[in-house]
Amino acid sequence: MTTKTRSDRPPKPLIEIENLAFRYGQDEDEPLVLKGIDLTIGSGEFVAIIGPNGSGKSTLAKHLNALLVPTEGSVRVDGMDTRSKEHTWSIRQRVGMVFQNPDNQIVATVVEEDVAFGPENLGVETEEIRRRVDLALKEVRMGDCAKNPPHALSGGQKQRVAIAGVLAMKPKCIVLDEPTAMLDPVGRSEVLETVRRLCDEEGITIVYVTHFMEEASFADRVIVLNEGMVVLQGSPRGVFTEVELLKGIGLDVPEMTELAVRLRRRNIDIPADILTVDEMMAALRRVWEGRGV
């Protein structure tokens, strides 16, 4: 899988987070789960959020469509403040959520009926629902399964149906909270390929919470959380070369990046920001050719 070529022009802000702090409950003695977060997520951007367990990743994700609202600071979606109840429904139409367990998101006994559930609740007309369902299933490459019962699908296919259900509501952004945590490698690849393509081809903003570093490497930008704070952000290549920092907070780096670090310690001249097997093979080939091998 390859990522798209990004324009040098910064994307228009879709989500703006200023000095966000959050605690569960009203007791001020309770610790803050998020602390002073400032972030902007651009329209059409693919952002991955990583961090150790308990770092606040899921809590942050739930702030993006007003499932949670700030204790302090603000979150604005398309200019609308999530603390304003009059904007809650509009915000959730713009930002759809996909969670970890696809079985918890499926509500119907037939795939196309499940995808139609969201638009029906929005009061969309029948003909338009039919059009949206067909298009959404086509976009996640599940059109052939429209009449199938969801329980007969693989985990990866179920998660793609869940994504189709969000797509049918015409969001500007999809937030995926560890969507592949319960899937096998094939299912993880299916989901990641789907959301990367939706970003590249449809311009949908993707916020992708994951604990798989290889998945995060396919994003445009990686945000690292630790103890409720942003400790690092940047391109995948820039973030994953900070091996000592990441390992210091309990995170791994992509396997090929780890291998590159070890080879460089043995004075093998390859780039430090290698992310994929193909890049590693190309770098080693150049080394071999330079040595006349």
N, C-alpha and C positions, 0 to 999 in steps of 0.2 A: 504494500500500500504506500502511496506517495501523497504528501500533502500539497495543497495548492500553492501557487506563487502568490504572495501577498503584495498588495499595492503599498508603495511608500507612504501614501496618504493615510493618516490615522483614521480608524473607523469612527462613525458617529456614535456617541455614547448612548447605550440603551439602558444600562443599569449603573447607577451612581451611588456609592456607599461612602458616607462621611462619618468618621469618628464613631463607628458602630460598636456599642457595648451591649451585652445581653447576659441576664441571669434568669434561671428558671425560678419562678416564685416571686413573691413580693418582699420577702425578708432581705433587707440590705446586708445582713450578715452572710447571706449565701454568696459563694464565690462567683465571679463573673466567668462565663463560659467563653465569651468573645470580648476582646479588649482593644478598643481604639483602632478598628479596622477602617482603612481608607482604600477603596478600590473603584476603578471604572472598568466596565465590560462593554466593549464596542459592538455595534450592530454587525452581525455576520462573523463574529470572532468565535474561535473554538478555544475555550479556556479549560484547562484541567486543574483541579484542586487536589492536592495531596497533603498528607500529614500523618503522624502516628495516631494510634487509637486515642480518643479523648482530646484531640487537638481542636475540635470544633467544626470539622468539615461539614457534617450533616446539619448542624445547627445553622451554619452560614447558608447552606443551600436552601433551607426552609425559610430564610428571610427573603429570598429572591422572588417568591410569589405570595408573600404575606401569610404563610402558614404560621410564622412567628413574626413579631414586630419588635423593634429595638427597645431596650431599656433606656439607652441613651443614644444620641446620634440619629442618623436617618438613612433610609434606603429609598431611592426613587427609581421607578421603572417607567420608562418613556415619559419622564417628567412628573409622574404621580407618586406622592408620598405614601408608602405602605401603611403608615399609621392612620391614614384617613379612611374610615370605614366606607365612605361613599365611593372610594376607588377600588375596593377589594375585588369586586367581581371583574372590573375591567383589567386589573393587574393579572388576575388568574387566567383571563382569556389570552393575554399576551405571553405569559410564562407558564408553560406546562411542566408537570413533574412526572418523572419515571423513577420508581423506587427499586429496591434491591430484589424483592421476590415477585416475579411476574404473576404467580398464582394469586397473590393478594390484590391484583389490579384487574383481573378478568371477572366480569360480572354476567356474561351471557353464555349460552350453550353453543353458539355458532359464531365463528370468527367475525363475519361481517356485521352481525348484530352487536358484538362487543365494540367494534370500531364506531358504530353508529350511536352508541350510548351518549357520548359527550355532546355531539351536535343536537341530538334530540332534546337534551336538557337545556340547550341554549335556545330552543324554539325555532331551529332552522327548518325551512320548508322541506317536504319529503323529497322532491326532485333534487334539491341542492344537497341533502344528506346522501342520496345515492351517488351523486357525483363526487362528493368529498370522500366517501368510503372507498370507492373504486380507485380514486387517485392516491389516497393514503396507502392502501395496500400495494398499489403498484410501486410507490416510492420506496417502500421497505421490502419489495420483491416477495410479497406474500399473496399476490393476486390469485394464484392457483389454489390457495387454501381458504378462499373466502367462505366456502360452504362447510368447512371442516369443523369438528368440535375442538375447542382449544385444548382439552385434556389429552388429545392425541398428538399434540405437537411436542417438539423438543423444547428444552429450556430456552435456547437461543431464539427459536421461532416464536415462543410465547412472548419473549421480551420485545421482539420486533412488532408483534401485534399490539403490545402495550404502547410502543412508540407510534404506531399507526393511529391508535385511539387519540393520542395527543395531537398528532398532525391534523386529524380531521376537524379539530377545533381551531385551526388556522393560527397557531401561536407565532410570535416573533422569536421566541426563545424556548429551548427545551433544557430543563435542568435534570440531569440523570445522577441519582445518588447511589453510587456503587452498583450500577445496573448489571455487572457481570460477576458479582461476588459469588453467586450460587451456580455459575455456569461452568461447563467444561471448556477446554481451549477452543474447540470449534465454535461453540456458542458465543464465547467472548469475541472471537474474530468476526462473527456475523454482526454482532451488535456494534462493534467499533467501526467496521466498514460502513454500516448503515448511517451512523451519525456523522461520520467524517464526510460522507457523500452528501448528506442533507445540508451540511454547512457549505461545502464547496459548490454544489449545483443549485441549491434552493436559497442560499443566503441566510439560513436559519442560525441564529446564535446558539451555540452549544456550551453549556457549563457541565463539566463531566467530573464528578467526584469519584476517585478511584484509589485503591491501594496497590494497583499493578503499575509499576514504573514504566514498563514497556508500552502500556496503553497511553500513559501521560505523554510519552515521547511523540505521539502523533498530533498533539495539540499545537495551536499557534503560540500559546503562552501557558506557562505552568506557574501556579501560585502555591507556595508551601506554607502551611500553617503549623504552629507549634504552641501549645498552651494558650490557645485562643488568639494568637497574634500572627500576622503575616511576617515571616522571617526571611523570605526570599521570593522573588518572582522574576520572570524573564523567559526567554526562549528556552525550549527543552535543552538545546545544546549548552546554553549558558548555565542553566540551573543544574544539570546533571554532571557538569565538571566540578561542582562544589561537593566533591565526594566526602571530605572530612566533615563538613557542616551537616550534610544529610545523614551520614552514619552516626554523627554525634547526637542526633535527635531520634535515632532509632529507625531510620529509613534506609532502604537499599537504593541502588542505582540500576539502570538497565544492565543486563549481563555483559553486553558488548562494551559498555563504558567501563565497567569494572575490569574487564580483560585488558582494555586499552591502558588503564592505569597501571596494571601489573606489568604489562610488556614495556611500558615506558620506564618503569623502575629497573628493568633489565637492559636499559639503553637501546631499546628498539625504537627507531624514529618513526612513530605513527602519531596521528592527531589525537588529542586528549578528548575530543568531543564526539567520538564515534558512538552511534546509537544502534545501528542495525548490523545483522550478519553480513549483508551485501557490502556495507561500508567497511567492515573489518576485512573482508576478503580482498577488496580493492586496495586497501592500505597495505596489507601484507604482500600482495602481489607486487606493489611498487617497491617494497623493501627487498623482496627476493630478486626482482629485476635489477635493482641497484647493486646487488651483491653478485650479479652474474649467474643467479640460480635459474 
